[in-house]
Amino acid sequence: MENLLKKSVDTLKKGGISSLNSKVKSYLKTKKIEKTIREDQVFRDVLFIDGCGSFLPHPSRYRVSHQREQLAYYNITSNEVFYEHLSIDMVRLYRTFIFFRCPYTKEVKEFIEAAKNLNKTILFDIDDLVIDTYYTDMIPYLSTMPESDRKQYNDNVMSMGKTLRYCDAAITTTTCLKTELGKYVPSVLINRNTASEEMEELSEKALEIKNLKKETVDMGYFSGSITHNEDFEIILPVLIDLLKEYNNLRLHIVGELDLPSDLKNFSSRIIRHPFVDWRKLPELIAQVDINLAPLMDTLFNRAKSENKWMEAALVQVVTVASKVGAFEECIENGTTGVLCDTLDEWKISIKNLIEQPELRKRIALNAYYYCKAHYLSYKTGLELASFIKKHLNKNILFALPSLEISGGIMVALKHASILRRNGYDTALACMNAETLWYEEEEYKLPVLMLNTGMMEGNWDIAVATMWTTLDFVMSYCNIKRKFYLVQNYESDFYKPGENFRVKANATYAVDGSINYITISKWCKHWLSLQFGQKVRYAPNGICFKQFYEANNERDFCGKIKILIEGDSASYYKNVDESFKIVECLRKDHFEIWYMSYNAEPKDWYHVDKFFHKIPYSEVAKVYQQCDVLIKTSILESFSYPPLEMMAAGGLVLVVPNNGNVEYLKDGENCLLYEQGNIHEAVQKLELMCSDKELRHRLYIGGLNTAYNRDWKKLEEKIIGLYK
């Protein structure tokens, strides 16, 4: 608050009440934007982090608002936030972050680190050499500042340079700036300041009311800030001579400038205008006939943009400028403006323009048409859009039905973490997202809303992970490549006659626009045979170290712990059969543990210990305490529990199905029995308990199977699915 009050007092002193009012309005607008962006959970492409805000609105307008407009014409969506209101959670919602004149703070540092960890792109934008005091020491006005103000200014400058060093690339306005910024970052784009739609519209309105029949010739000097005193004094002798020579000559001074005493003799022909809102500026510029843009030839000034020339050109006013930096680069001398090196050139050039109205008109019109072709936001965004896209990491969205623990969800999450670790900008989206982040020990992924109304940004890849998520992937237009990770024949989840069975089945028959991928040979087979799809396959994996415990071969002494896993409410999990098997066993020899995420035990189940909705990170401990897993599912794309039990050193009795026979070998890493044959299952379980040699063979075989399915061994194949 104290800082805000100080800025207000300084503004009032330097620019008067109108300037303060303008900045207050801009400040309130910024605050409104901040409130909106905090509540906004829409995914977009770019977030501009503005380091200037309401108290320096002119640069922000050109480098934030106008660049956002440029990008919008090329289907790149964006938002903006003042750096002091930056929230770490905003890193979830964008692909790219552009820091404009942003100082280095603890919050900025943490934000950049979080963004880079998620493989986001960090860019820096600046329109002045305010990145090191080496450059700003060239501004004569700064030597007149109080020591405390100068120190604050210098600290801010050095802080911006520090932020720049943390960025991947930079965007700027002039060749000189590009050269200097190239000393800090490997890649720099020149994206010159442009006129927005509103600015063009206001300029056209100013032209409509422009007075072409006045008797005076009016020169204009649009100062901008008080730091330009020394620039104005370059041409002071020329202006004095011309005011003496031409009685119809007037001089308009706009903005913050200390009027030299030498001009007081001409006070009746000098019109002072306070700093005005930019929307009023086109009309004000249109009142003059000659726009003056003197600049001292310093490295700092050579970095400045050609804004004054462009703004004048849009209202058909000729500019006379110093032959320095961007003016020299952009103005064709005598055609779209007038360039001067010496006082004699300044005097001759202005005299010619005073005396030759047609010359003024011709040059002004040339500049007008040139700027209309090359300086409007809707015509100039291609290079900026291309530059941003060039520096983006590929982004990929996994569309999930929920974040509730299941085999299919865990596979999708694992794919997402592998891709993030290998440079992809990866995010999750859920239909009813109740959290902003999904966190595991080894990774943290952003969670978005799976809703087209909450998506405006672009995705290189989006992946449906269940039939209910395919509709989003198919309907959202800003996706380059669309994938469907098929992990089961989900049509069989529903009984005959159910409408969902038809809808699920239809998702396997999409023509052309969807890339089908799977983690099961069985899924690949039926997708190819029944639906004629071309399918990519990569084997499913396991985090071996999560389950493995050294020297954990079971001795089968004492009570044998049997684990049953699955949803008792799902017919295809066939959990009832597991409990029918254990009902045939001697209760004093066995202890029955049951683990389910969704369902409760049925009344007739004999359960000694029940595990309900335990975190996935705790599942391994359950496996490690049990001796045998009984798994009786009749429908699985890829069954995880047997593999997890093997990794934990336990043994497994399993019903073979299309999803698990890919890795199960009867008598080598497990014992299989025919579904429904309770007698066979009991026999094989008793054999397992009595035959030590068999148990050891199954233990070694199971460990080897699980070890060879470790995710780290499969990473290249997983990444290959999405290439």
N, C-alpha and C positions, 0 to 999 in steps of 0.2 A: 504493500500500500504506500509506504514511504517513497519507494522508487517511482511509483505511478504519479504521486503528487509532485515530485521533483521534475519529472518529464513534462507535466502539465504547465508548471511555472515557467520552465525554459521555453516551451512552445509559445506561451503567452507573451513572453518578453521579445522573442525573435520574430514571430509572425503575426502577433495581435490576436484579437478575439475571433476573427473569421478562420484563421488557421487552426486555433484551438477547437472551434466548433466542428471543423472538418475532420480533425483527428479524433475527436470524441465520437462522432458518428461512425467513423471507420472502426474505432475501438469496440463500440457496442455491436457493430455488425460482426466483428471478429468473435466476440463473446457468444453471440447467437450461433455462429458457425461451430464454435467449440462445444456448445451444449448439444447441437445436432449430431456432431461426429461421435460424441461419447455414447449417445444412444443408438447410433447407427451400427448395425451388424452386417451390412451389405458388403460382399466381396467385390473389390475393384482391382484395377491393374497398378495404379500409381498413387502414392501419397506424397504430396509436397509438404515438407516441414519448413515453415516460414520463420526465419530468424529476425525479420524486421517488424512484422506486425503492423498495428494501427499507427504507430508513431513514426513510421517511415513507409507510407503507403505507396509512393510512386514506384520504387523498385519492385515491391511485391506485386504490384499490378502487372507490370511488364513480365516479370520472371515467374510468377505463379499463375495468376489469372489468365494471362494471354497464352502461356504455354499449355495450360489445361485446355484452353479452347483449341489450340492447334492439334492436340492429341485427340480430342473428341471427334474431329473430322476424319480421323484415321482409326476409329473404333477402339481407342485406348481410353478406358474410363479412369477417372481420377477423383481425388478429394484433397483437401488441404487442412492443415492444423498449425496453430502457432506453437513454436517449439516448447514453450513453458507449459503447455497443456498436453504434451505428448504422453500417451499412456502405453505401457509395455504390451498391453493386449492388442493394440492396433497393429502389431507386427503380424498378427494372424490374418488380417483382412486385405493385404496387398502383396503384390509381387516385387514392386520396386519402390524405393524411397529416395526422394530427391531433396536433399538438404540445401535450402537457399539461404546464404549468408548466416548460417546457423553456428552459434558459438558452441564450444565444447563444454558440456556439463556432465555430471555424474549420470543423470538420466539419459542424456544423449549417448554416452558411452555404453550403458547397459542395453539401450535399445539397439544400437549398431551390433553389439555382440550377439544379441538374441536373433537379430535378422540374419546375420552371417551363419549362425549355427543352423538356421533353417534353409540355408542356400538362397536367401533373398539377395537382390542386387541393391547396392548403395551408391548413389550418385551425388555429386556436389554441384551446385549451380551458383555462379557469382557474376556480377556485372561491373565490378570495380576491383582494383588491386588492394583490397582491404584484407589481405591474408598474412601480411608481415609488415612490421614497422619500417623495414627497409624501404618499402614503397610509400607508405603514408607519410614518412618524414619529408617527402618531396612536396607536401601540401603546405605552402607558406602560412596559411591561416592558423594551422595547428600550433605554431610557435607562439601565438598570442593567447592561447587558452590557459586558464589557471592550471597549476600543476596537478591538482587532484583530478580535474576533468580530463586532462591529457593522459594521466595514468589510467583512468577508467577506459578511455578511448583505446589506448594502446593494448590494454589487457584484452579488450573485446576483439581487436584485430588479430592478435596472436592466437586467441581462442578459436577464431574461424579457421585459421591456418591449420590448427590441430585437427579439427573436424575433417577438413579436406584430406589430410593424410590417411585417414581411416577409410576413405571411399574408394570404390573400384574404378571410377572414371569421373569426368567432369564435363559440364556444359557451360558455355560462356557466350559472350557477345561479340568479341573482336579478335583479330589476328594476334595483336599484342598480348591480350589476356591468354589466348591459347598457348602462346610460346611460354609465358611465365608459369601457367598452371601445369604445363607439361613437365616441369621440374619436380612436381609433387605426385602426379598420378600418370599411369601409362597411356591413357587415352583421353582425348579432349575433343569435344564437338563445338564448332561455332554455330550457334543458333541465334541469329541476330534478333533484336527486339522487333516486334511486329505490332501492327494495329489490330485491335480487336474488332468484332462486329459492331459493338456499341460505339467505339471510337470512330470507325468509318462512318457510321450513321450520323453522329454528331458533327463530324467534319462536313458531310454533305449538307446538313441543315445550316451550318455556318456559311457555306458558300451561297446558299439561297438568299441570305440577308446581307451579304457582303456589299459595302458601299463602293461602287466603281466610279462615282461621279464627284468625289470630294476633291477639293482644291489643294489640299496638303499632300505631301509625301511623308509617310510615317515609317520610321525605323523602329524595330522592336528588339529589346534584349530581355530574354526570358531566363532569369538567373537560376532558379531552382534552389540554390542554397548559398549561404554566406561565404562558402569556401571559394567562390568564383570572383572575389574582388580583384585579385591580381590578373585574372584573365581579361576582365573588362578594361583594366588600365592599359592593356596592350594597345588598344585602339583609341584611347582617350584623346591624344593629340589630333587624330584624324576627325573625330566627332566634333571637336571644338572648331576646327577649321571649316568643316562642312556646315555647321550651324551658323557660323558667321557668314558664309557665302550664300546660303539659301534660306531666305526668310520664311518660305513655306515648308521648311523641313522640321519635323517633330520627332522626338525620341520618347518611346514608351519603355519604361523599366518595370518589369514584373518580377515579384518575389523578393528575396532577401539580398540586398545589395547596399553597401555603404556608398551613398552618392558623393563622388569627388567634389571638392569645393570649387574646382575650376569650371564646373557646369552650372554653378548657381546663377551666373549672369544670364543663363538661358532658361531659367526656371519656368517662365511662361510657356515655353515650348517643350517642357519635359513633363510627361504624364506618369505619375507613379501608380502602380497597381499592386495591391497586396497579393500575397500568395493565394491562389484561387484553387478551388476544387477542379480536378482534372476534367470534369464534364463541362466546365465553363471555359476551359483553355482553348478549344478550337475556335470558338467565337471571338475570343480575345486576340488570338494570333491572326485571324482573318482580317482584323481591323488595320494591320500594318501592311506596308508594301514591300519592305525589305527586312528580313530576319538576320540578325547579327549573331554569329557564333564564334567568337575569338577564343583560342586556347593557347596557353603557354606550352611550348614544346618540351615536355618532360615525359619520362617513362610512365608516370602515373596517368598523365593526360592522354598519352597515346593509347591507353587501354580503354578510354571512354567510348561510349557508343555514339551513333549518329542520330539519336532520338530527335534532337532539335531540328535537324534538316527534314526528317521524315514527317514530323508533326506539322511543320510549315508547308511541306509539299502537298499534304492532304487537303489543305485549304487554299492551294494555289498561291503560295507566297514564296518568293525567291529567297534563297539563303546565301549569304556571304560568310564563309567559314575559313578558319585557319587551316593551312595545308598540313594537318597533323592527324595521325592515327586513322580512325574509322572514317573521318570526313574525306581524307585523301583516298581511302580504299573505295568508298561508295559513291562519291560525287564525281561525275564527269565534268571537268572544268569548262565552263562556258555553255554547257548543254543542259545539265540538270542542277546546276548550282555554280557558285563562283568560289574559287580557292585562292587564298592569298598567303604569301610568305613574309612580305615586307610592308612597312607603313605606306610606301608609295603605291604598292599594289592595292592595298586596302582603299586608299583615297581615290585612285583612278577607277577602281571597280565600282565603288559606291556612287561616284559622280556619274558614271555611265548609266547606272540604273536609275538614278534620280532624273536624269535628263532624257532617258529613253523608255517611256512606258511600255512600248512594244517589246523591247528587250526583256523587261521584267516579266511581261506576260508570257513570252515565248519560253523562257527558262523555267518559269513557274509551272507552265503546262507540261513541259517535258518531265519535270520532277514528279508532278501529279500522276501522270500516266505510268511512269516507271514504278513509283511506290504502289500504285494500284495493282501492278503486275507482280511485284516482288516483295511487298511488305505487308500483305494482309494475312491474318491468321489462318484463314481457310484455304489459302494457296501455298502455305509455306511449311506445313507440318511433317512432310514426308521424311526429311533427313532426321528430324528429332525422333519420330516414331521408329525409324529404322535403327537409329543409334541405341535407343532403349532396348529394342528387341534383340539387337546384336549382343548386348551384355546380359541378357536374361539367361538364367538357368532354366532348363525345361521344368515345367510344373505339371504335377499330376494329382488328380483328385480321386479318392476312393469313396464311392457312394455306398454307405452302409445302412442297413435297416435300423440298426441300433448299435450301442456299444456294450450290450449285454454279452457276457462271456459265452462263446460257443466255438466249436472247431472252425467253422467257416469264417467267423469274425476274426479269430486269432490268426488265421492264414492271411487274410487281407491286411491286418495290422502288421504282420511280419513282412509282407511284401512292401508295405509303405515304409517301414523302418529301414529295410535294405536299400530301397531307392533313395531315401533321404541320406543315408550314410554314403551313398555313391554319387552325390551331387545334385539330386533332384530336389526341387522345391515341392514338398509333399504336404498334402492336407487331407483331412477326413471330412466327410459331410454326413450328417444323420438327419433322419426325418424329424425327430423330436430331440434335438440336441439340448441337453440339460447342463452341459459343461463347455467351457471354452477351450480346454486342453485335454488331451488324452496322454497320461503319463505312465510310463513304466520305468524300471530302473535304468535301462540303457537308452531310452529315447523319450522325447516329448514332441507331440504332434498337435497342430492346431485343429480345432473342430469347428466346422461351419454349419450353417443351416442348409439342409437339402431341400431347397425351394427355389424355383426360378425367379421369384420375386426378390430373393435375397442374394442373387448372383448378377453382377454386371460385368465382371472381369473375364479375361480370356484364359483358357486352359489348353495346354498342348495335348494332354491326355486326360480323359475321365474314364473311370472304371466302375461299371455296375458289378456288385458283388452278390446280389440276390435278385430274383425276378422282379420283386417289387421296386427295385431301384433303377431298373433299365429305362423306365419311362422318362425320368429326369435326364439321363444321359442322352437319350434319343431326342428329347424335345428342346434341350438347351442348345442354342445355335452357336455360341462362342466356344466350341470345342473342336480342335483340329482333328484328333483321332479318338475314336470311341471304342472302348473295350468292354467285354463282358466276361468276367471271371466266373466260369461255371464250375461249381463245386459239388453239385448233386443234381439228380433228376428230380427237381422240385415238384413236378406234376404229381409224383407219387406221395407227396405230403398230404394230399387231399383225397377224399373218398369219391367214388364214381358219382357223377351228377353235380358235384360242387363246381360253382362257376370259377373259383380260383384255379381249379385244375386246368381249365381251358386257357385262362389268361397266362398261367405259368408256362404252359406248353407253347403258346404263341411266341414267347420271347426267344425260343430256340430256332425260330423260322424267319428271322429278320434277314432281308436280302441286302448284301453289299455294304451297308453303312456301318456295320458292327464287326470288330475284330474279336473272334471267339478265342479265349485262352482257358486252360484248365490245369489242375494239379493232379489229375487222375487219368490213367490210360483208359479206364472204363468210360469216363465221360467223353474223352476224345473219340472213342469208338462209336458210341451211340449218337453223338452230335454229327459225326461224319456219315454214319449209316442211315439214321432215321431222318436227318434234316439236311443232309448234303452240305454241311458247313466245312470250311477249311479251318482247322483248329491247331493252335500252337500248344505244346505241352511242356511242362517242366515238373520234375518230381517234387512232391511235398517234403517238408523238412521238420526238424525238431531242434530246439535249443538243448543240445545234449548235456552241457555242463549244468543246466538248471535242474536236471533230474538225477544225474550220475552222482553216486556216492561210492568212493573207493572201498573195496573189500566188503561189498554189501551182498555177497551170495548168502541166501537164506539157508539155515540149518534145519528148518522144519522140526524143531524141538518145541515141546509145549503146545499150547493152542495155536493152530494155524489160522492166520488172519486172511479172510477172503474179502476182496473188495468188489462191489458191484457198482457200476457207474451208468448213468443215463436218466432220461426223462421218463418216468413211469406213465405219464399221460400220453406219450407219443407211441402209437402202435408200432411204428417201424423201428423204434429203439428196443422193443421186445423185452423189456425189463422183467416182466412177469416170469418169463422162462428162466431167467437167472435165479429168481427166488424159488421157483419150483425145484431147481437143481439142489439148492442148499437145504430145502426142506427134506431131502432124502439123506442128508448127512447127519452124523451123530453130533448133537448139540454140544456135548462135553469136549469134543475134539476140535471144534472150529468156532471162530469168532467172526461175525458177519458185520462188515462196515458197508454203508451205502452213501454214495456221493451223487448229488444232483443239483444242478443250478436252478432249475425251474420248478420241479415237482416235489411233493411230499411223499413219504412212504405210504403205500396202501395199508389198510387195517390188518390184512392177513400176512403182511411181510414180517419175517423175523429179522429184526435189526438190532444189533448190539450198540452200534454207534452211527449216527447220521450226520453228514456234512452238507449243509445247505448254503448255496451262494457264497462259498468261500472264495477269496481273491485268487486269481490264477497263479500269483506268485507263491501261494501256500499249497497249491495242488501237489507239488513235488514231495512235500513232507508226508502227505497222506500215502502216496505210492511207496515211499521209502519205508513206511511202517508196516506195510502189508506184504503177504507172501505170494498171493495168487490174485489175479484179476480175472473175473468171468465177464465176458463181453458177448452179448447175444443179439446185437443189432442185425436186422435183416436188410436194411437199406443204408448204405454209407457210400459217399463218394471217396472218402479217404478217412479211415478211422484212426483217430489220434491216441485214445487211451491205451491200446495194446503196445504201441510204440513207446509211449511215455513210461509204461510199466517196465518194459524191457530196459530202457535207459536207467531206471531206478534200481535195476538188479532183480526185479520180481519175475514171476512166471505168469503165462497167460493161457487161458482156456477160451477158445473163440469159435463162434459160428462164422464160417467163411461167407463173405458177400463180395459183390463186385468191387467195392472200394478197398477192402483190406488184403485181398489175395495178391495184390501187387507186391507186398513185402513179407507176407506170412508164408512160412514153409513148415508143414506138419512134421513134427519130430525133430526139426532142426532149430527153430527159434520159438516154437509154440506147440500146443496141441489143439487140433481142430476136431470138431464133431458136427454131425448133421443136424441142422436146425430142426427142433421138435423132438429129437431123440434124447429124452432125459436120461434114459438108462445108459446110453453110450457116454454122455457127458459125465455122469457119476463115476463110471468105470475109469475114464481117462483121468479124472481128478484123483481118484484113489491110487491109480498107477503113478501119477506124478508125486504123490505123497510118500509112496513106498520105495521108489526107484531113485536112489541117490545119483547114480551114473546118468540117468535120463535128465534129472534136474540140472546137473552140471552142464550137460550138453546144451540144454535149452537156455541156461543162463549165459553161456559164452556166445551162443548163436544170437540171442536177443541183444546182448551188448553190442556185438559187431553190426547187427542190422541197424540199431539206433545210432551208433557212431557214424556209420556211412550215410545216414540221413541228416546229419548235422547241417543247419542252415548255412554255415560258413563254407561248406563244401559245395553248396548249391547256388551261391550268390550269382555267379556269372550266368547260369541258366535262367534264374529268376529275372535278372535284368534283361536278358535276351527276349523274354516274353513281350516286353514293352517297346522293343526297338523295331 
